Amino acid sequence: MRAAVRREYGGPEVVRFEDVPAPVPGAGELLVRVLATTVNRTDCAYRSGHPRINRAFCGWPRPRVPVLGSEYAGVVVDVADDVTSYAVGDRVFGFVDGRPGAHAELVAVPADGLVALVPEGWAPADAAPGMEGAHYAHAFLRVTGLGRGQRALVHGATGGIGTAAVQLLHAEGVEVTAVCDRPPPDPDLLVRLGAATVIDLSSGGRLDDAASGFDAVLDATGHTSFATARPLLRSGGCYVSSDLGRGGQNVALAAAGPLGRALRRRHVCFPLPRGNAALAGHLRELMTRGAFRPVVDRTYPFEELREAYAYVDTGRKVGNVVVTMPDSRWPTS
């Protein structure tokens, strides 16, 4: 099968197209023919090997698994004998963090992981970005326990995680203040996603413009710190970042988080994501009822995957970058 591989860590130039053996589904797995995939922060980290802690999982000194790609939408073409939840011909989408392989014609995925049936009426390119950013965003909600009537500030609101977080928070009845460092092409985008207030840092807005007293400050890009967010939080409020922070400080501070929460002090939580079938089903349900729709910035053909990586590396994408396979349509029969 045709696949995008990297045999060493580096920039987009290390990505090569090769013919490699097709994966065989093991116990509990599905084999999916990929119709659309994405390039996201996870993929770029696996490709570059940065931050270097990624190499502990991806291999040292060279990558263990050459095929890239973590997110996909496609059609099930084979299932292991012990799988009863899916059948050949099912249209599915999902995320395979920790075991990439979706930048290829075929990918094997665990049936009990982050995979779900594609909602009715969704094209492969629309469904492909439905899991990666959203499952990280959901971890924000899980560790903070935010709910109806509370207030949250989302910093980095135009990224893949940020656009998902705004929608997931809004779906839970949380009042959202969205902070971005670049105006999206559609100036009303963040409001349409559910933000009550938008602060655009690129047009003179300042974080200080946000009202204080937030129940949580959620950093979707790693561009703030607890010290920056602390004045914005109410007593007992929580700062959460998708980034480890300088010197791993967010993880260290989160270790004291339970005590801070118990004492009603401002504190840090770290959003370790959990990927399972229950979460996949929840995200699919939100997509089905229109409460969550991944934002797509650009779409590239598979042959231009390196260009897609280069664009994501700029850090300027709004939402998600989708990559379509040569035949990216659902089969008619």
C-alpha positions as CSV (number, residue, x, y, z in Angstrom):
1,M,0.0,0.0,0.0
2,R,1.0,3.6,-0.5
3,A,2.0,5.4,2.8
4,A,3.8,8.5,4.1
5,V,6.8,7.5,6.2
6,R,9.7,9.2,7.9
7,R,12.8,7.2,8.7
8,E,14.4,10.0,10.8
9,Y,13.2,13.0,12.8
10,G,13.1,16.4,11.2
11,G,11.1,18.9,9.2
12,P,8.5,18.2,6.5
13,E,11.3,17.3,4.1
14,V,11.9,13.9,5.9
15,V,8.4,12.7,4.8
16,R,8.6,10.3,1.9
17,F,6.0,8.3,0.0
18,E,6.7,4.6,-0.1
19,D,5.0,1.3,-0.8
20,V,4.9,-0.6,2.4
21,P,3.2,-3.9,3.6
22,A,-0.5,-3.4,4.4
23,P,-1.3,-3.8,8.1
24,V,-3.2,-6.9,9.3
25,P,-5.8,-6.3,12.0
26,G,-4.9,-8.1,15.2
27,A,-7.2,-9.2,18.0
28,G,-9.8,-6.5,18.7
29,E,-9.0,-4.4,15.7
30,L,-10.5,-3.0,12.5
31,L,-8.8,-2.5,9.2
32,V,-9.9,0.8,7.7
33,R,-9.4,2.1,4.1
34,V,-8.5,5.7,4.7
35,L,-10.4,8.3,2.6
36,A,-9.4,11.4,4.5
37,T,-6.9,12.2,7.2
38,T,-5.4,15.3,8.9
39,V,-2.1,16.9,9.9
40,N,-2.2,18.1,13.5
41,R,0.1,19.0,16.4
42,T,0.4,15.3,17.4
43,D,1.6,14.3,13.9
44,C,4.1,17.2,13.8
45,A,5.5,16.2,17.2
46,Y,5.9,12.6,16.0
47,R,7.6,13.7,12.8
48,S,10.0,16.2,14.3
49,G,10.7,14.3,17.6
50,H,10.1,17.6,19.5
51,P,9.7,18.1,22.3
52,R,12.3,15.4,22.8
53,I,10.2,13.5,25.4
54,N,8.3,12.3,22.3
55,R,11.3,10.2,21.4
56,A,10.7,8.1,24.5
57,F,7.5,6.9,22.9
58,C,8.4,7.1,19.2
59,G,11.9,5.6,19.3
60,W,15.5,6.6,19.8
61,P,17.6,7.5,17.9
62,R,15.3,6.9,15.0
63,P,11.5,6.4,14.9
64,R,10.2,2.9,15.7
65,V,7.1,3.2,13.5
66,P,7.8,4.8,10.2
67,V,4.2,5.5,9.0
68,L,2.8,8.8,10.2
69,G,-0.8,10.0,10.7
70,S,-3.1,9.8,13.7
71,E,-6.6,10.8,12.5
72,Y,-8.8,9.4,9.8
73,A,-12.1,8.8,8.2
74,G,-12.8,5.8,6.0
75,V,-14.5,2.5,5.4
76,V,-14.0,-0.7,7.4
77,V,-12.6,-3.4,5.0
78,D,-11.8,-6.1,7.6
79,V,-12.4,-6.9,11.3
80,A,-10.8,-9.3,13.7
81,D,-12.8,-12.4,14.6
82,D,-13.5,-11.1,18.1
83,V,-14.9,-7.7,17.0
84,T,-18.7,-7.5,17.0
85,S,-19.2,-3.7,17.3
86,Y,-18.3,-3.0,13.7
87,A,-18.7,-4.7,10.3
88,V,-17.1,-4.5,6.9
89,G,-18.6,-1.5,5.0
90,D,-19.1,0.7,8.1
91,R,-18.1,4.3,7.7
92,V,-15.9,5.3,10.6
93,F,-13.7,8.1,11.9
94,G,-11.2,8.1,14.7
95,F,-7.8,8.9,16.3
96,V,-4.9,6.5,17.0
97,D,-2.6,8.4,19.3
98,G,0.5,6.5,20.3
99,R,0.3,4.2,17.2
100,P,0.3,6.3,14.1
101,G,-0.4,4.9,10.6
102,A,-3.3,6.9,9.2
103,H,-1.2,8.7,6.5
104,A,-1.6,5.6,4.4
105,E,-4.2,3.8,2.3
106,L,-5.0,1.4,5.1
107,V,-4.8,1.7,8.9
108,A,-5.5,-0.9,11.7
109,V,-7.2,0.6,14.8
110,P,-8.5,-0.8,18.1
111,A,-12.3,-1.3,18.0
112,D,-12.6,-0.2,21.6
113,G,-10.6,3.0,21.1
114,L,-11.3,6.5,19.8
115,V,-13.4,5.3,16.8
116,A,-17.1,5.8,16.0
117,L,-19.5,5.6,13.1
118,V,-19.6,8.7,10.9
119,P,-22.7,10.7,11.5
120,E,-25.3,10.5,8.6
121,G,-24.6,13.0,5.9
122,W,-21.0,13.8,6.8
123,A,-18.3,13.6,4.1
124,P,-15.0,11.9,4.9
125,A,-13.2,15.2,4.9
126,D,-15.7,16.7,7.3
127,A,-15.5,13.8,9.7
128,A,-11.7,13.1,9.7
129,P,-10.8,16.0,12.1
130,G,-13.5,15.0,14.6
131,M,-11.4,13.3,17.3
132,E,-7.9,14.6,17.9
133,G,-8.5,18.2,19.0
134,A,-11.9,17.3,20.5
135,H,-10.5,14.5,22.7
136,Y,-7.8,16.9,24.1
137,A,-10.5,19.6,24.6
138,H,-12.7,17.1,26.4
139,A,-9.8,16.4,28.9
140,F,-10.1,20.1,29.8
141,L,-13.7,19.6,30.8
142,R,-13.1,16.4,32.6
143,V,-10.3,17.7,34.9
144,T,-12.0,21.0,35.7
145,G,-15.6,19.7,36.0
146,L,-16.9,22.8,34.3
147,G,-20.7,22.9,33.9
148,R,-23.7,25.1,33.2
149,G,-23.5,28.6,34.5
150,Q,-19.8,28.7,35.0
151,R,-17.3,30.8,33.1
152,A,-14.1,29.8,31.2
153,L,-11.5,31.6,29.2
154,V,-10.0,29.7,26.3
155,H,-6.6,31.0,25.2
156,G,-5.6,29.8,21.7
157,A,-9.2,29.5,20.7
158,T,-8.6,29.4,16.9
159,G,-6.5,26.2,16.9
160,G,-7.7,22.6,16.5
161,I,-8.0,22.1,20.3
162,G,-9.3,25.6,20.9
163,T,-12.1,25.6,18.4
164,A,-13.2,22.2,19.8
165,A,-13.0,23.5,23.4
166,V,-15.2,26.5,22.7
167,Q,-17.9,24.3,21.2
168,L,-17.7,21.6,23.9
169,L,-17.8,24.1,26.7
170,H,-20.8,25.9,25.0
171,A,-22.6,22.6,24.7
172,E,-22.2,22.1,28.5
173,G,-23.7,25.6,29.2
174,V,-20.4,27.2,30.1
175,E,-20.0,30.9,29.3
176,V,-16.9,31.2,27.1
177,T,-14.4,34.0,26.6
178,A,-12.3,33.2,23.5
179,V,-8.8,34.6,23.1
180,C,-6.9,34.4,19.8
181,D,-3.7,35.9,18.5
182,R,-4.8,36.1,14.9
183,P,-8.2,37.0,13.4
184,P,-9.9,34.0,11.7
185,P,-10.9,34.4,8.0
186,D,-14.5,34.6,9.2
187,P,-14.6,37.3,11.9
188,D,-17.7,35.8,13.4
189,L,-16.3,32.3,13.6
190,L,-15.7,32.1,17.4
191,V,-19.1,33.7,18.2
192,R,-20.8,31.1,15.9
193,L,-18.9,28.4,17.7
194,G,-20.4,29.6,21.0
195,A,-18.1,32.2,22.5
196,A,-19.9,35.0,24.4
197,T,-16.8,37.3,24.2
198,V,-13.8,37.4,21.8
199,I,-10.5,39.0,22.5
200,D,-8.2,39.3,19.4
201,L,-4.7,40.0,20.6
202,S,-3.6,40.7,17.0
203,S,-5.8,43.8,16.7
204,G,-4.8,45.4,20.0
205,G,-6.8,43.3,22.4
206,R,-5.1,42.3,25.7
207,L,-5.6,39.5,28.1
208,D,-6.1,42.1,30.8
209,D,-9.3,43.1,28.9
210,A,-10.9,39.9,30.1
211,A,-13.0,40.2,33.2
212,S,-11.6,38.3,36.2
213,G,-13.4,35.7,38.2
214,F,-13.2,32.8,35.7
215,D,-13.8,29.3,37.0
216,A,-11.1,28.1,34.6
217,V,-8.5,29.4,32.2
218,L,-7.8,26.8,29.5
219,D,-4.6,27.2,27.4
220,A,-5.0,25.3,24.2
221,T,-1.5,26.2,22.8
222,G,0.9,26.5,25.7
223,H,1.4,30.2,25.2
224,T,0.5,31.3,28.8
225,S,1.4,30.2,32.3
226,F,-0.2,29.8,35.7
227,A,1.4,33.1,36.7
228,T,-0.3,34.9,33.8
229,A,-3.7,33.2,34.3
230,R,-3.8,33.4,38.1
231,P,-5.2,37.0,38.3
232,L,-8.0,36.0,36.0
233,L,-9.2,33.1,38.2
234,R,-11.7,33.2,41.0
235,S,-10.8,31.7,44.3
236,G,-10.7,28.0,43.8
237,G,-10.4,28.5,40.0
238,C,-8.2,26.2,37.8
239,Y,-5.6,26.8,35.2
240,V,-5.2,24.0,32.6
241,S,-2.8,23.8,29.7
242,S,-2.3,21.3,26.9
243,D,1.5,22.0,27.2
244,L,3.9,20.7,29.8
245,G,5.1,24.2,30.4
246,R,8.7,25.5,30.8
247,G,10.7,22.8,32.6
248,G,7.5,20.7,33.0
249,Q,6.2,23.2,35.5
250,N,2.5,22.5,34.6
251,V,2.9,18.9,35.6
252,A,4.7,19.8,38.8
253,L,2.1,22.4,39.8
254,A,-0.7,20.0,39.0
255,A,0.7,17.6,41.6
256,A,-0.4,20.1,44.2
257,G,-3.7,20.8,42.4
258,P,-5.9,18.5,44.6
259,L,-4.7,20.4,47.8
260,G,-5.3,23.7,46.2
261,R,-8.8,22.6,45.1
262,A,-9.6,21.4,48.6
263,L,-8.4,24.7,50.1
264,R,-10.4,26.7,47.5
265,R,-7.2,28.2,46.2
266,R,-6.3,28.9,42.6
267,H,-4.6,25.8,41.3
268,V,-3.3,23.9,38.2
269,C,-4.7,20.7,36.7
270,F,-3.1,18.8,33.9
271,P,-5.4,17.4,31.2
272,L,-4.2,13.9,30.5
273,P,-6.5,12.7,27.8
274,R,-8.3,9.4,27.9
275,G,-9.3,7.8,24.6
276,N,-12.0,5.1,24.6
277,A,-15.2,4.1,22.9
278,A,-17.4,6.0,25.3
279,L,-15.7,9.3,24.5
280,A,-15.8,8.6,20.8
281,G,-19.5,7.9,21.1
282,H,-20.0,11.2,23.0
283,L,-18.2,13.2,20.4
284,R,-20.2,11.5,17.6
285,E,-23.4,12.4,19.4
286,L,-22.4,16.0,19.7
287,M,-21.6,16.0,15.9
288,T,-24.9,14.4,15.1
289,R,-27.0,17.0,16.9
290,G,-24.9,19.9,15.6
291,A,-23.3,20.9,18.9
292,F,-19.8,20.2,17.5
293,R,-18.4,20.5,14.0
294,P,-14.6,20.5,13.4
295,V,-13.4,23.7,11.8
296,V,-11.4,23.1,8.6
297,D,-8.8,25.6,7.5
298,R,-7.3,24.0,4.4
299,T,-7.5,20.8,2.5
300,Y,-4.6,19.2,0.7
301,P,-4.4,16.2,-1.6
302,F,-2.3,13.3,-0.2
303,E,0.4,14.0,-2.7
304,E,0.9,17.4,-1.1
305,L,1.3,16.0,2.5
306,R,4.6,17.7,3.0
307,E,3.1,21.1,2.1
308,A,0.3,20.4,4.7
309,Y,3.0,19.6,7.3
310,A,4.8,22.9,6.4
311,Y,1.7,24.9,6.9
312,V,0.8,23.3,10.3
313,D,4.4,24.0,11.4
314,T,3.8,27.8,10.9
315,G,1.4,27.7,13.8
316,R,-1.1,29.8,11.9
317,K,-3.8,27.3,11.1
318,V,-7.3,28.0,12.1
319,G,-9.0,24.7,13.3
320,N,-7.8,21.7,11.3
321,V,-5.9,20.8,8.2
322,V,-7.4,18.0,6.2
323,V,-5.7,15.7,3.7
324,T,-7.7,13.7,1.2
325,M,-6.7,10.5,-0.5
326,P,-6.9,10.1,-4.3
327,D,-10.4,8.6,-4.0
328,S,-11.9,10.4,-1.0
329,R,-15.6,9.6,-1.6
330,W,-17.8,7.1,0.2
331,P,-18.3,4.0,-1.9
332,T,-21.7,3.8,-3.5
333,S,-22.2,0.2,-2.7
